[in-house]
Structure formats: C-alpha cells, structure tokens
Amino acid sequence: MGRWTAAQAEAAALHFSGPDRTPTLHEIGKSLGISAQAVNDRLRGAGAQTIASVLRRWEASGRQTGSDSTQ
C-alpha cells in the first residue's frame, strides 16, 4: 500500500465518511470534480478495498467505534 498521495487520501476520506452508506464513485467524483474512473484509480491506489475488508471484520467482531479495551 505504501504512502498515500493527497489525492488518494481525499478520495478515501470521502469514501469512508458516510455513516450509513458508502457514497458511489460518481458521487465522490462529483464532489472532487473528477470522473468516477479517476476516483476508482485513487481508491485502488489507497488500498481502500483492503481497508474496507478490515473494517468489516472489525465491526463483525462486536467492537464499536470509540470503545477502549484498556479501561
């Protein structure tokens, strides 16, 4: 995955920002003024699929955002 570019980080932030649903590539592209294909390229470069997979597994494990297991 390596380091993200600013463009990849921007696309990933929008991709993961929806609390109830993931915005479409078209919606993200419209926000950024780029094509859906360009959004796809940025998300692929950012490793968004891997991140999404990890998040799904983490959520399925019963953990909740903001919980601290050290308390």
N, C-alpha and C positions, 0 to 999 in steps of 0.2 A: 504494500500500500504506500509506503514512503510518506513524504511530506505533501500536504495539500497545497494547492495554489489558492490564492484568494478567491478565484472564480469557482473552484471546486467547493471551498468552504461555504461560499454564499449559496450555491445550489443545494448543498447538503443541509444547511440551516433551514432553508425553506422546505425542503423535502421532509424533514423530521419535525417541523414546527406545528403541524396540525394535531390538536389534542384528540380529535375524534376520528380523523381520517387523513390519509396521505394525499396531498394535492397531486393532481395529474401533471405530467411533464408539460403539457400545454399551459396549464395554469402557472406553473413555475416560470416557464419561458416568457409568458406574457408579463409577469412581474419583473423579469430581468431584461426584457426587450431582446430576447434571443429565441431561436427555434426550439421546438421540442427535442429535435435530434441533438442540438448543442447541449441542452440540459442533460440528456441521456449520456452524452460523452463525458460531461463534467461529473455526473454521479458515478459513472463507471470508474473514472479515474480516482474518485474519492473512496471507492470501495463501499459504496452505500448498500449494496446487496449483502455484503458480509456484516456490516453494522446492523442492518435490519434483522438479519438472522440471529445475531447475538441478542438483540433487544427482545425479540420474540421468545427466545429461550429463557431469558432473564425474567420476563413477565410471567411466563408459564411456570416458573419455579416458585411462584407465590410471593415474590418480593414486590414491594411497592416503592414507587419513586419517592425519595425523601426519607426513607427509613434508614436507620443507622443501627447496624447489628452490634456495635460496640457498647451500646447503652445497657 
